[in-house]
Structure formats: C-alpha cells, structure tokens
Amino acid sequence: MPRRCWYFPPVRRWLPRSLKINHLLRANQLTRSLKLGPDDAILCCSHAEEPVIAAALARRSGASLHLLVHDLWSEERAAVFADAFGAAASVNVVTEELSAAVAARFGVVANVFLPIGEDPIPPPLVLPGQLPFSDRLGIAGSLPDSYIREALALGPAVFALGGSPEIASARLQCAPRLPDNREALLLLQNKCRALLVFQPDNDGSYSRFSFPSKFIDFAQTGLPIILKAPPHSPLGRWALSRQWATYISGDDDIDGLTRARKLFTDSAAWHAAADATRSLASEEFSANRIQMMLEKSLGLESAPSP
C-alpha cells in the first residue's frame, strides 16, 4: 500500500467523497509505480478499504483481481466492497458459510480453501509410552475477554472428571509478544501438553464465519489439539466430519471432556492424538497443498516442490 502523500485528502466521515477521492489517488499512485498489465494478477485481502483500491488499480491496469476473504464483513463495509466483489476474477473464502454469505450479498460464486499456515516445526521430543513433562493447556493469540473466560472455564470442567490439577487451577500465564508465529509455536510446543482451539457459541464478531487460523498453525507443533465449538459452527462441523477424537461440543459434552482429560493421564491417548495432528499438518493443512490450490484459482502453474 502506498504511503499517504501530503496532497491526499484525509478520510473523514463528515467530508463528502473524501474516502472515494483518497482511494482513487492511492490507486493512481500504485498504477504509476507498479506498471501492471493484463497478464498480471492482483491478490487482495478484504480488510478495511484495500479491495476498493485494488479494484480501481485493476480497472486502470487491466490486471485481474482476486480477493481473499477470511471473516464476515460489516454491513457498512459491504456497501464499500460491492464494486470490488463484482470486478473480481475470483473470490476465495475459508468456509462454506462464508461462501454462502458472499453469494447472498454479492451474487458471486466463491472458492473455498483454508488459509496457509506455518511450515511444520520438528515434532516434540516425547518417547513412546511417555507423557510430556508439562501438563499445561496452551492457547496463543490476542484474546478478547469472552475468549479468555471460555478458555479458563475448560480447566475446572476437565478436572471434575479427574483431570490435571494444573489445568483445574484455571490460572492464565502470559508470555511476551513474540516476533513471529514460528517462535510462538515453538514456545507452545516446549511449554504445553495440549493446545486449545475454540469458537464460542456467543461469539458476536464476524470471525464466527471463519475457519480458525490458529488451528492450522497449531497443527504444525505436533501436539494434541482440543477443539471446542458448537456443532453448527465451521469448526464444529469440521470436527464432526473428521470424527476428531478430542472435540468438545459444549460444556455439557461429558464424552468430549473425558477424551480431553485422557491427554493429561493416558500416554497412549496422548500419542494417538499427537499422531492425528501430525497427519493433519502434512496432508489437509499442508502449506504446500493450500498454496497449490491458491495458484490454481489464480490460473497459475505451480512450481515443482523442492
């Protein structure tokens, strides 16, 4: 994205057409600097106002526009995005729910494939028949208060079925912000026995239409992953369709909580869950596989894997 020049009008809600003029000036600046043509492709994520600028750049250059959509948009933003969605050569989303929302709101058919995660890291050093030294449950990322409460509530529920006292204490230990995802995954792998990914039923944000990127990244650690989500959510439907062993559908899912407890008491259950995670990372969540799907949607030929 180009930096704002001194002569760009600031975007103000009370300043008529300031947003549109700002977008056009940025698109003109990009057109001059990038010198794109009809054989080029513009790949754009649907955050903020980037799709509007990308659509203007595509019109000026003749390049094809391809949109990536990870979360549902607000109704206010949808009005801004309409032109970009209509001009896009392809729209790529992360869930069937989001594809249906794109079709209903913009009349566009969207491709469905997962976001690309980190490359695999070396598996945890745990001998067969043994459990990791740690008995912590880990989660990473920026968490709103409702997400933190959801995560902490899982500890007592597991302990009530005979789980680990460390989990039951429901204490939250925070690590400093790390420079990149890979460092965070290595920290979690060294500190935790299992990882938690969830989609709260009362999630009021637009991310309830997304497939959790944390799940794809966490899979690269090779640790068992506990999924907690309502059956009707994208994550819950995924877990049910794959018969994910450590899936918890809700606070009253005794069977799911019992299976999660075994990760802290049963070495065979832990190793089976870790093997399932590693298989997922090397197959469905493989960064190379998802990259090839993306290139295919752009009409590009994949380079041979090294």
C-alpha positions as protocol buffer text, in pm:
chain_id: "A"
residue {
  index: 1
  type: MET
  ca { x: 0 y: 0 z: 0 }
}
residue {
  index: 2
  type: PRO
  ca { x: 140 y: 343 z: -86 }
}
residue {
  index: 3
  type: ARG
  ca { x: 203 y: 596 z: 186 }
}
residue {
  index: 4
  type: ARG
  ca { x: -36 y: 886 z: 205 }
}
residue {
  index: 5
  type: CYS
  ca { x: 104 y: 1190 z: 24 }
}
residue {
  index: 6
  type: TRP
  ca { x: 57 y: 1539 z: 163 }
}
residue {
  index: 7
  type: TYR
  ca { x: -197 y: 1625 z: -105 }
}
residue {
  index: 8
  type: PHE
  ca { x: -422 y: 1324 z: -32 }
}
residue {
  index: 9
  type: PRO
  ca { x: -740 y: 1441 z: 141 }
}
residue {
  index: 10
  type: PRO
  ca { x: -780 y: 1282 z: 484 }
}
residue {
  index: 11
  type: VAL
  ca { x: -1064 y: 1035 z: 515 }
}
residue {
  index: 12
  type: ARG
  ca { x: -1338 y: 1191 z: 727 }
}
residue {
  index: 13
  type: ARG
  ca { x: -1696 y: 1074 z: 763 }
}
residue {
  index: 14
  type: TRP
  ca { x: -1816 y: 1433 z: 758 }
}
residue {
  index: 15
  type: LEU
  ca { x: -1611 y: 1524 z: 449 }
}
residue {
  index: 16
  type: PRO
  ca { x: -1814 y: 1431 z: 139 }
}
residue {
  index: 17
  type: ARG
  ca { x: -1639 y: 1196 z: -105 }
}
residue {
  index: 18
  type: SER
  ca { x: -1312 y: 1211 z: 93 }
}
residue {
  index: 19
  type: LEU
  ca { x: -1294 y: 830 z: 105 }
}
residue {
  index: 20
  type: LYS
  ca { x: -1356 y: 788 z: -268 }
}
residue {
  index: 21
  type: ILE
  ca { x: -1102 y: 1057 z: -366 }
}
residue {
  index: 22
  type: ASN
  ca { x: -844 y: 906 z: -128 }
}
residue {
  index: 23
  type: HIS
  ca { x: -894 y: 562 z: -286 }
}
residue {
  index: 24
  type: LEU
  ca { x: -860 y: 697 z: -640 }
}
residue {
  index: 25
  type: LEU
  ca { x: -539 y: 885 z: -558 }
}
residue {
  index: 26
  type: ARG
  ca { x: -385 y: 576 z: -399 }
}
residue {
  index: 27
  type: ALA
  ca { x: -487 y: 363 z: -699 }
}
residue {
  index: 28
  type: ASN
  ca { x: -332 y: 618 z: -937 }
}
residue {
  index: 29
  type: GLN
  ca { x: -11 y: 614 z: -736 }
}
residue {
  index: 30
  type: LEU
  ca { x: 2 y: 233 z: -747 }
}
residue {
  index: 31
  type: THR
  ca { x: -70 y: 230 z: -1119 }
}
residue {
  index: 32
  type: ARG
  ca { x: 230 y: 452 z: -1186 }
}
residue {
  index: 33
  type: SER
  ca { x: 468 y: 263 z: -956 }
}
residue {
  index: 34
  type: LEU
  ca { x: 371 y: -98 z: -1032 }
}
residue {
  index: 35
  type: LYS
  ca { x: 311 y: -70 z: -1408 }
}
residue {
  index: 36
  type: LEU
  ca { x: 83 y: -374 z: -1416 }
}
residue {
  index: 37
  type: GLY
  ca { x: -72 y: -514 z: -1734 }
}
residue {
  index: 38
  type: PRO
  ca { x: -338 y: -764 z: -1846 }
}
residue {
  index: 39
  type: ASP
  ca { x: -105 y: -1059 z: -1780 }
}
residue {
  index: 40
  type: ASP
  ca { x: -68 y: -967 z: -1412 }
}
residue {
  index: 41
  type: ALA
  ca { x: -282 y: -1061 z: -1113 }
}
residue {
  index: 42
  type: ILE
  ca { x: -371 y: -854 z: -807 }
}
residue {
  index: 43
  type: LEU
  ca { x: -425 y: -1051 z: -485 }
}
residue {
  index: 44
  type: CYS
  ca { x: -608 y: -862 z: -211 }
}
residue {
  index: 45
  type: CYS
  ca { x: -742 y: -942 z: 136 }
}
residue {
  index: 46
  type: SER
  ca { x: -1084 y: -800 z: 224 }
}
residue {
  index: 47
  type: HIS
  ca { x: -984 y: -586 z: 521 }
}
residue {
  index: 48
  type: ALA
  ca { x: -1050 y: -215 z: 561 }
}
residue {
  index: 49
  type: GLU
  ca { x: -1065 y: -40 z: 222 }
}
residue {
  index: 50
  type: GLU
  ca { x: -795 y: -234 z: 36 }
}
residue {
  index: 51
  type: PRO
  ca { x: -1041 y: -408 z: -203 }
}
residue {
  index: 52
  type: VAL
  ca { x: -1169 y: -73 z: -324 }
}
residue {
  index: 53
  type: ILE
  ca { x: -817 y: 46 z: -407 }
}
residue {
  index: 54
  type: ALA
  ca { x: -732 y: -290 z: -564 }
}
residue {
  index: 55
  type: ALA
  ca { x: -1044 y: -278 z: -784 }
}
residue {
  index: 56
  type: ALA
  ca { x: -951 y: 71 z: -906 }
}
residue {
  index: 57
  type: LEU
  ca { x: -597 y: -48 z: -977 }
}
residue {
  index: 58
  type: ALA
  ca { x: -732 y: -348 z: -1172 }
}
residue {
  index: 59
  type: ARG
  ca { x: -953 y: -125 z: -1386 }
}
residue {
  index: 60
  type: ARG
  ca { x: -664 y: 109 z: -1468 }
}
residue {
  index: 61
  type: SER
  ca { x: -406 y: -162 z: -1541 }
}
residue {
  index: 62
  type: GLY
  ca { x: -619 y: -439 z: -1691 }
}
residue {
  index: 63
  type: ALA
  ca { x: -478 y: -688 z: -1438 }
}
residue {
  index: 64
  type: SER
  ca { x: -713 y: -949 z: -1291 }
}
residue {
  index: 65
  type: LEU
  ca { x: -835 y: -901 z: -934 }
}
residue {
  index: 66
  type: HIS
  ca { x: -852 y: -1191 z: -686 }
}
residue {
  index: 67
  type: LEU
  ca { x: -998 y: -1143 z: -338 }
}
residue {
  index: 68
  type: LEU
  ca { x: -923 y: -1338 z: -19 }
}
residue {
  index: 69
  type: VAL
  ca { x: -1197 y: -1327 z: 246 }
}
residue {
  index: 70
  type: HIS
  ca { x: -1133 y: -1464 z: 595 }
}
residue {
  index: 71
  type: ASP
  ca { x: -1407 y: -1305 z: 806 }
}
residue {
  index: 72
  type: LEU
  ca { x: -1759 y: -1179 z: 750 }
}
residue {
  index: 73
  type: TRP
  ca { x: -1782 y: -806 z: 681 }
}
residue {
  index: 74
  type: SER
  ca { x: -1996 y: -544 z: 850 }
}
residue {
  index: 75
  type: GLU
  ca { x: -2295 y: -416 z: 656 }
}
residue {
  index: 76
  type: GLU
  ca { x: -2129 y: -75 z: 631 }
}
residue {
  index: 77
  type: ARG
  ca { x: -1819 y: -229 z: 478 }
}
residue {
  index: 78
  type: ALA
  ca { x: -2025 y: -448 z: 244 }
}
residue {
  index: 79
  type: ALA
  ca { x: -2151 y: -136 z: 67 }
}
residue {
  index: 80
  type: VAL
  ca { x: -1790 y: -29 z: 14 }
}
residue {
  index: 81
  type: PHE
  ca { x: -1683 y: -375 z: -105 }
}
residue {
  index: 82
  type: ALA
  ca { x: -1964 y: -430 z: -357 }
}
residue {
  index: 83
  type: ASP
  ca { x: -1775 y: -288 z: -655 }
}
residue {
  index: 84
  type: ALA
  ca { x: -1461 y: -489 z: -576 }
}
residue {
  index: 85
  type: PHE
  ca { x: -1652 y: -816 z: -544 }
}
residue {
  index: 86
  type: GLY
  ca { x: -1827 y: -750 z: -873 }
}
residue {
  index: 87
  type: ALA
  ca { x: -1497 y: -678 z: -1050 }
}
residue {
  index: 88
  type: ALA
  ca { x: -1306 y: -975 z: -905 }
}
residue {
  index: 89
  type: ALA
  ca { x: -1195 y: -1258 z: -1135 }
}
residue {
  index: 90
  type: SER
  ca { x: -1210 y: -1490 z: -834 }
}
residue {
  index: 91
  type: VAL
  ca { x: -1318 y: -1473 z: -470 }
}
residue {
  index: 92
  type: ASN
  ca { x: -1161 y: -1716 z: -225 }
}
residue {
  index: 93
  type: VAL
  ca { x: -1305 y: -1784 z: 122 }
}
residue {
  index: 94
  type: VAL
  ca { x: -1225 y: -2016 z: 414 }
}
residue {
  index: 95
  type: THR
  ca { x: -1564 y: -2175 z: 493 }
}
residue {
  index: 96
  type: GLU
  ca { x: -1881 y: -2289 z: 319 }
}
residue {
  index: 97
  type: GLU
  ca { x: -2073 y: -2045 z: 542 }
}
residue {
  index: 98
  type: LEU
  ca { x: -1869 y: -1755 z: 411 }
}
residue {
  index: 99
  type: SER
  ca { x: -1915 y: -1876 z: 52 }
}
residue {
  index: 100
  type: ALA
  ca { x: -2292 y: -1873 z: 102 }
}
residue {
  index: 101
  type: ALA
  ca { x: -2272 y: -1523 z: 252 }
}
residue {
  index: 102
  type: VAL
  ca { x: -2072 y: -1397 z: -49 }
}
residue {
  index: 103
  type: ALA
  ca { x: -2326 y: -1546 z: -288 }
}
residue {
  index: 104
  type: ALA
  ca { x: -2621 y: -1397 z: -99 }
}
residue {
  index: 105
  type: ARG
  ca { x: -2472 y: -1049 z: -57 }
}
residue {
  index: 106
  type: PHE
  ca { x: -2276 y: -1002 z: -380 }
}
residue {
  index: 107
  type: GLY
  ca { x: -2409 y: -1270 z: -617 }
}
residue {
  index: 108
  type: VAL
  ca { x: -2060 y: -1412 z: -662 }
}
residue {
  index: 109
  type: VAL
  ca { x: -1951 y: -1777 z: -654 }
}
residue {
  index: 110
  type: ALA
  ca { x: -1655 y: -1814 z: -415 }
}
residue {
  index: 111
  type: ASN
  ca { x: -1388 y: -2083 z: -399 }
}
residue {
  index: 112
  type: VAL
  ca { x: -1342 y: -2245 z: -58 }
}
residue {
  index: 113
  type: PHE
  ca { x: -998 y: -2331 z: 74 }
}
residue {
  index: 114
  type: LEU
  ca { x: -813 y: -2286 z: 401 }
}
residue {
  index: 115
  type: PRO
  ca { x: -566 y: -2010 z: 488 }
}
residue {
  index: 116
  type: ILE
  ca { x: -199 y: -2101 z: 458 }
}
residue {
  index: 117
  type: GLY
  ca { x: -26 y: -2170 z: 790 }
}
residue {
  index: 118
  type: GLU
  ca { x: 331 y: -2203 z: 907 }
}
residue {
  index: 119
  type: ASP
  ca { x: 565 y: -2472 z: 780 }
}
residue {
  index: 120
  type: PRO
  ca { x: 596 y: -2772 z: 1016 }
}
residue {
  index: 121
  type: ILE
  ca { x: 841 y: -2749 z: 1303 }
}
residue {
  index: 122
  type: PRO
  ca { x: 1030 y: -3051 z: 1443 }
}
residue {
  index: 123
  type: PRO
  ca { x: 798 y: -3279 z: 1642 }
}
residue {
  index: 124
  type: PRO
  ca { x: 806 y: -3270 z: 2023 }
}
residue {
  index: 125
  type: LEU
  ca { x: 1066 y: -3499 z: 2180 }
}
residue {
  index: 126
  type: VAL
  ca { x: 847 y: -3743 z: 2372 }
}
residue {
  index: 127
  type: LEU
  ca { x: 934 y: -4111 z: 2396 }
}
residue {
  index: 128
  type: PRO
  ca { x: 667 y: -4373 z: 2312 }
}
residue {
  index: 129
  type: GLY
  ca { x: 468 y: -4469 z: 2619 }
}
residue {
  index: 130
  type: GLN
  ca { x: 558 y: -4148 z: 2800 }
}
residue {
  index: 131
  type: LEU
  ca { x: 381 y: -3816 z: 2851 }
}
residue {
  index: 132
  type: PRO
  ca { x: 544 y: -3473 z: 2812 }
}
residue {
  index: 133
  type: PHE
  ca { x: 679 y: -3324 z: 3131 }
}
residue {
  index: 134
  type: SER
  ca { x: 441 y: -3031 z: 3109 }
}
residue {
  index: 135
  type: ASP
  ca { x: 72 y: -3066 z: 3195 }
}
residue {
  index: 136
  type: ARG
  ca { x: -34 y: -2724 z: 3072 }
}
residue {
  index: 137
  type: LEU
  ca { x: -301 y: -2643 z: 2817 }
}
residue {
  index: 138
  type: GLY
  ca { x: -195 y: -2371 z: 2576 }
}
residue {
  index: 139
  type: ILE
  ca { x: -357 y: -2113 z: 2352 }
}
residue {
  index: 140
  type: ALA
  ca { x: -197 y: -1827 z: 2160 }
}
residue {
  index: 141
  type: GLY
  ca { x: -308 y: -1501 z: 2008 }
}
residue {
  index: 142
  type: SER
  ca { x: -489 y: -1183 z: 2106 }
}
residue {
  index: 143
  type: LEU
  ca { x: -792 y: -1290 z: 2306 }
}
residue {
  index: 144
  type: PRO
  ca { x: -1098 y: -1079 z: 2388 }
}
residue {
  index: 145
  type: ASP
  ca { x: -1236 y: -1116 z: 2740 }
}
residue {
  index: 146
  type: SER
  ca { x: -1509 y: -1357 z: 2629 }
}
residue {
  index: 147
  type: TYR
  ca { x: -1247 y: -1587 z: 2473 }
}
residue {
  index: 148
  type: ILE
  ca { x: -1034 y: -1582 z: 2788 }
}
residue {
  index: 149
  type: ARG
  ca { x: -1333 y: -1675 z: 3005 }
}
residue {
  index: 150
  type: GLU
  ca { x: -1415 y: -1959 z: 2767 }
}
residue {
  index: 151
  type: ALA
  ca { x: -1062 y: -2095 z: 2782 }
}
residue {
  index: 152
  type: LEU
  ca { x: -1032 y: -2073 z: 3161 }
}
residue {
  index: 153
  type: ALA
  ca { x: -1370 y: -2237 z: 3215 }
}
residue {
  index: 154
  type: LEU
  ca { x: -1247 y: -2554 z: 3047 }
}
residue {
  index: 155
  type: GLY
  ca { x: -999 y: -2630 z: 3328 }
}
residue {
  index: 156
  type: PRO
  ca { x: -1246 y: -2697 z: 3611 }
}
residue {
  index: 157
  type: ALA
  ca { x: -1471 y: -2892 z: 3371 }
}
residue {
  index: 158
  type: VAL
  ca { x: -1185 y: -3128 z: 3284 }
}
residue {
  index: 159
  type: PHE
  ca { x: -1070 y: -3158 z: 3646 }
}
residue {
  index: 160
  type: ALA
  ca { x: -1421 y: -3251 z: 3758 }
}
residue {
  index: 161
  type: LEU
  ca { x: -1376 y: -3570 z: 3554 }
}
residue {
  index: 162
  type: GLY
  ca { x: -1038 y: -3649 z: 3707 }
}
residue {
  index: 163
  type: GLY
  ca { x: -805 y: -3426 z: 3507 }
}
residue {
  index: 164
  type: SER
  ca { x: -488 y: -3243 z: 3597 }
}
residue {
  index: 165
  type: PRO
  ca { x: -481 y: -3008 z: 3900 }
}
residue {
  index: 166
  type: GLU
  ca { x: -260 y: -2772 z: 3696 }
}
residue {
  index: 167
  type: ILE
  ca { x: -543 y: -2733 z: 3443 }
}
residue {
  index: 168
  type: ALA
  ca { x: -803 y: -2708 z: 3717 }
}
residue {
  index: 169
  type: SER
  ca { x: -633 y: -2410 z: 3877 }
}
residue {
  index: 170
  type: ALA
  ca { x: -751 y: -2203 z: 3580 }
}
residue {
  index: 171
  type: ARG
  ca { x: -456 y: -1967 z: 3600 }
}
residue {
  index: 172
  type: LEU
  ca { x: -358 y: -1768 z: 3295 }
}
residue {
  index: 173
  type: GLN
  ca { x: 15 y: -1739 z: 3231 }
}
residue {
  index: 174
  type: CYS
  ca { x: 104 y: -1489 z: 2963 }
}
residue {
  index: 175
  type: ALA
  ca { x: 419 y: -1488 z: 2752 }
}
residue {
  index: 176
  type: PRO
  ca { x: 551 y: -1166 z: 2595 }
}
residue {
  index: 177
  type: ARG
  ca { x: 466 y: -1093 z: 2234 }
}
residue {
  index: 178
  type: LEU
  ca { x: 699 y: -1289 z: 2011 }
}
residue {
  index: 179
  type: PRO
  ca { x: 848 y: -1171 z: 1680 }
}
residue {
  index: 180
  type: ASP
  ca { x: 664 y: -1423 z: 1461 }
}
residue {
  index: 181
  type: ASN
  ca { x: 426 y: -1718 z: 1460 }
}
residue {
  index: 182
  type: ARG
  ca { x: 703 y: -1976 z: 1441 }
}
residue {
  index: 183
  type: GLU
  ca { x: 857 y: -1856 z: 1768 }
}
residue {
  index: 184
  type: ALA
  ca { x: 515 y: -1871 z: 1932 }
}
residue {
  index: 185
  type: LEU
  ca { x: 459 y: -2228 z: 1810 }
}
residue {
  index: 186
  type: LEU
  ca { x: 799 y: -2338 z: 1942 }
}
residue {
  index: 187
  type: LEU
  ca { x: 721 y: -2181 z: 2281 }
}
residue {
  index: 188
  type: LEU
  ca { x: 385 y: -2358 z: 2299 }
}
residue {
  index: 189
  type: GLN
  ca { x: 544 y: -2689 z: 2198 }
}
residue {
  index: 190
  type: ASN
  ca { x: 802 y: -2661 z: 2476 }
}
residue {
  index: 191
  type: LYS
  ca { x: 559 y: -2546 z: 2746 }
}
residue {
  index: 192
  type: CYS
  ca { x: 234 y: -2735 z: 2681 }
}
residue {
  index: 193
  type: ARG
  ca { x: 99 y: -3088 z: 2665 }
}
residue {
  index: 194
  type: ALA
  ca { x: -201 y: -2996 z: 2450 }
}
residue {
  index: 195
  type: LEU
  ca { x: -340 y: -2692 z: 2271 }
}
residue {
  index: 196
  type: LEU
  ca { x: -692 y: -2550 z: 2266 }
}
residue {
  index: 197
  type: VAL
  ca { x: -876 y: -2401 z: 1969 }
}
residue {
  index: 198
  type: PHE
  ca { x: -1235 y: -2287 z: 2009 }
}
residue {
  index: 199
  type: GLN
  ca { x: -1522 y: -2088 z: 1862 }
}
residue {
  index: 200
  type: PRO
  ca { x: -1757 y: -1966 z: 2136 }
}
residue {
  index: 201
  type: ASP
  ca { x: -2128 y: -2005 z: 2072 }
}
residue {
  index: 202
  type: ASN
  ca { x: -2184 y: -1644 z: 2181 }
}
residue {
  index: 203
  type: ASP
  ca { x: -1914 y: -1503 z: 1953 }
}
residue {
  index: 204
  type: GLY
  ca { x: -2062 y: -1179 z: 1825 }
}
residue {
  index: 205
  type: SER
  ca { x: -1771 y: -1095 z: 1598 }
}
residue {
  index: 206
  type: TYR
  ca { x: -1761 y: -1153 z: 1225 }
}
residue {
  index: 207
  type: SER
  ca { x: -1495 y: -1422 z: 1274 }
}
residue {
  index: 208
  type: ARG
  ca { x: -1770 y: -1671 z: 1358 }
}
residue {
  index: 209
  type: PHE
  ca { x: -1788 y: -1735 z: 981 }
}
residue {
  index: 210
  type: SER
  ca { x: -1416 y: -1813 z: 960 }
}
residue {
  index: 211
  type: PHE
  ca { x: -1212 y: -2128 z: 997 }
}
residue {
  index: 212
  type: PRO
  ca { x: -969 y: -2066 z: 1287 }
}
residue {
  index: 213
  type: SER
  ca { x: -625 y: -1994 z: 1151 }
}
residue {
  index: 214
  type: LYS
  ca { x: -486 y: -2091 z: 1492 }
}
residue {
  index: 215
  type: PHE
  ca { x: -591 y: -2449 z: 1428 }
}
residue {
  index: 216
  type: ILE
  ca { x: -387 y: -2464 z: 1108 }
}
residue {
  index: 217
  type: ASP
  ca { x: -82 y: -2309 z: 1274 }
}
residue {
  index: 218
  type: PHE
  ca { x: -115 y: -2518 z: 1594 }
}
residue {
  index: 219
  type: ALA
  ca { x: -117 y: -2837 z: 1386 }
}
residue {
  index: 220
  type: GLN
  ca { x: 246 y: -2771 z: 1291 }
}
residue {
  index: 221
  type: THR
  ca { x: 354 y: -2826 z: 1654 }
}
residue {
  index: 222
  type: GLY
  ca { x: 259 y: -3195 z: 1651 }
}
residue {
  index: 223
  type: LEU
  ca { x: 85 y: -3157 z: 1989 }
}
residue {
  index: 224
  type: PRO
  ca { x: -265 y: -3292 z: 2055 }
}
residue {
  index: 225
  type: ILE
  ca { x: -529 y: -3027 z: 1983 }
}
residue {
  index: 226
  type: ILE
  ca { x: -857 y: -2995 z: 2171 }
}
residue {
  index: 227
  type: LEU
  ca { x: -1136 y: -2838 z: 1966 }
}
residue {
  index: 228
  type: LYS
  ca { x: -1428 y: -2677 z: 2149 }
}
residue {
  index: 229
  type: ALA
  ca { x: -1706 y: -2534 z: 1934 }
}
residue {
  index: 230
  type: PRO
  ca { x: -2082 y: -2566 z: 1881 }
}
residue {
  index: 231
  type: PRO
  ca { x: -2176 y: -2839 z: 1631 }
}
residue {
  index: 232
  type: HIS
  ca { x: -2328 y: -2580 z: 1394 }
}
residue {
  index: 233
  type: SER
  ca { x: -2010 y: -2367 z: 1378 }
}
residue {
  index: 234
  type: PRO
  ca { x: -1749 y: -2404 z: 1099 }
}
residue {
  index: 235
  type: LEU
  ca { x: -1502 y: -2555 z: 1346 }
}
residue {
  index: 236
  type: GLY
  ca { x: -1764 y: -2786 z: 1500 }
}
residue {
  index: 237
  type: ARG
  ca { x: -1878 y: -2912 z: 1162 }
}
residue {
  index: 238
  type: TRP
  ca { x: -1518 y: -2977 z: 1062 }
}
residue {
  index: 239
  type: ALA
  ca { x: -1455 y: -3177 z: 1383 }
}
residue {
  index: 240
  type: LEU
  ca { x: -1770 y: -3385 z: 1340 }
}
residue {
  index: 241
  type: SER
  ca { x: -1700 y: -3459 z: 973 }
}
residue {
  index: 242
  type: ARG
  ca { x: -1344 y: -3578 z: 1059 }
}
residue {
  index: 243
  type: GLN
  ca { x: -1453 y: -3754 z: 1381 }
}
residue {
  index: 244
  type: TRP
  ca { x: -1186 y: -3556 z: 1565 }
}
residue {
  index: 245
  type: ALA
  ca { x: -1118 y: -3754 z: 1883 }
}
residue {
  index: 246
  type: THR
  ca { x: -1061 y: -3457 z: 2113 }
}
residue {
  index: 247
  type: TYR
  ca { x: -1365 y: -3250 z: 2013 }
}
residue {
  index: 248
  type: ILE
  ca { x: -1589 y: -3093 z: 2278 }
}
residue {
  index: 249
  type: SER
  ca { x: -1926 y: -2970 z: 2153 }
}
residue {
  index: 250
  type: GLY
  ca { x: -2018 y: -2775 z: 2471 }
}
residue {
  index: 251
  type: ASP
  ca { x: -1993 y: -2752 z: 2847 }
}
residue {
  index: 252
  type: ASP
  ca { x: -2229 y: -3048 z: 2886 }
}
residue {
  index: 253
  type: ASP
  ca { x: -2038 y: -3278 z: 2648 }
}
residue {
  index: 254
  type: ILE
  ca { x: -1918 y: -3530 z: 2908 }
}
residue {
  index: 255
  type: ASP
  ca { x: -1776 y: -3769 z: 2648 }
}
residue {
  index: 256
  type: GLY
  ca { x: -1573 y: -3492 z: 2487 }
}
residue {
  index: 257
  type: LEU
  ca { x: -1444 y: -3367 z: 2821 }
}
residue {
  index: 258
  type: THR
  ca { x: -1348 y: -3722 z: 2918 }
}
residue {
  index: 259
  type: ARG
  ca { x: -1149 y: -3767 z: 2596 }
}
residue {
  index: 260
  type: ALA
  ca { x: -973 y: -3436 z: 2659 }
}
residue {
  index: 261
  type: ARG
  ca { x: -889 y: -3547 z: 3014 }
}
residue {
  index: 262
  type: LYS
  ca { x: -708 y: -3855 z: 2881 }
}
residue {
  index: 263
  type: LEU
  ca { x: -449 y: -3631 z: 2716 }
}
residue {
  index: 264
  type: PHE
  ca { x: -326 y: -3550 z: 3069 }
}
residue {
  index: 265
  type: THR
  ca { x: -341 y: -3901 z: 3216 }
}
residue {
  index: 266
  type: ASP
  ca { x: -305 y: -4159 z: 2936 }
}
residue {
  index: 267
  type: SER
  ca { x: 14 y: -4178 z: 2729 }
}
residue {
  index: 268
  type: ALA
  ca { x: -147 y: -4393 z: 2457 }
}
residue {
  index: 269
  type: ALA
  ca { x: -427 y: -4138 z: 2412 }
}
residue {
  index: 270
  type: TRP
  ca { x: -172 y: -3855 z: 2400 }
}
residue {
  index: 271
  type: HIS
  ca { x: 41 y: -4022 z: 2133 }
}
residue {
  index: 272
  type: ALA
  ca { x: -264 y: -4116 z: 1924 }
}
residue {
  index: 273
  type: ALA
  ca { x: -384 y: -3754 z: 1933 }
}
residue {
  index: 274
  type: ALA
  ca { x: -34 y: -3625 z: 1851 }
}
residue {
  index: 275
  type: ASP
  ca { x: -14 y: -3861 z: 1551 }
}
residue {
  index: 276
  type: ALA
  ca { x: -351 y: -3730 z: 1426 }
}
residue {
  index: 277
  type: THR
  ca { x: -222 y: -3373 z: 1449 }
}
residue {
  index: 278
  type: ARG
  ca { x: 95 y: -3451 z: 1256 }
}
residue {
  index: 279
  type: SER
  ca { x: -105 y: -3628 z: 982 }
}
residue {
  index: 280
  type: LEU
  ca { x: -329 y: -3324 z: 954 }
}
residue {
  index: 281
  type: ALA
  ca { x: -30 y: -3091 z: 924 }
}
residue {
  index: 282
  type: SER
  ca { x: 128 y: -3297 z: 647 }
}
residue {
  index: 283
  type: GLU
  ca { x: -192 y: -3351 z: 448 }
}
residue {
  index: 284
  type: GLU
  ca { x: -502 y: -3129 z: 473 }
}
residue {
  index: 285
  type: PHE
  ca { x: -324 y: -2839 z: 645 }
}
residue {
  index: 286
  type: SER
  ca { x: -8 y: -2864 z: 434 }
}
residue {
  index: 287
  type: ALA
  ca { x: 107 y: -2516 z: 336 }
}
residue {
  index: 288
  type: ASN
  ca { x: 229 y: -2650 z: 0 }
}
residue {
  index: 289
  type: ARG
  ca { x: -110 y: -2810 z: -75 }
}
residue {
  index: 290
  type: ILE
  ca { x: -301 y: -2491 z: 7 }
}
residue {
  index: 291
  type: GLN
  ca { x: -52 y: -2285 z: -194 }
}
residue {
  index: 292
  type: MET
  ca { x: -115 y: -2506 z: -498 }
}
residue {
  index: 293
  type: MET
  ca { x: -491 y: -2459 z: -457 }
}
residue {
  index: 294
  type: LEU
  ca { x: -441 y: -2083 z: -442 }
}
residue {
  index: 295
  type: GLU
  ca { x: -223 y: -2081 z: -754 }
}
residue {
  index: 296
  type: LYS
  ca { x: -480 y: -2291 z: -938 }
}
residue {
  index: 297
  type: SER
  ca { x: -753 y: -2040 z: -851 }
}
residue {
  index: 298
  type: LEU
  ca { x: -529 y: -1764 z: -992 }
}
residue {
  index: 299
  type: GLY
  ca { x: -471 y: -1960 z: -1311 }
}
residue {
  index: 300
  type: LEU
  ca { x: -102 y: -2006 z: -1236 }
}
residue {
  index: 301
  type: GLU
  ca { x: 111 y: -2315 z: -1274 }
}
residue {
  index: 302
  type: SER
  ca { x: 273 y: -2438 z: -955 }
}
residue {
  index: 303
  type: ALA
  ca { x: 647 y: -2461 z: -947 }
}
residue {
  index: 304
  type: PRO
  ca { x: 777 y: -2811 z: -865 }
}
residue {
  index: 305
  type: SER
  ca { x: 833 y: -2874 z: -496 }
}
residue {
  index: 306
  type: PRO
  ca { x: 1197 y: -2876 z: -387 }
}
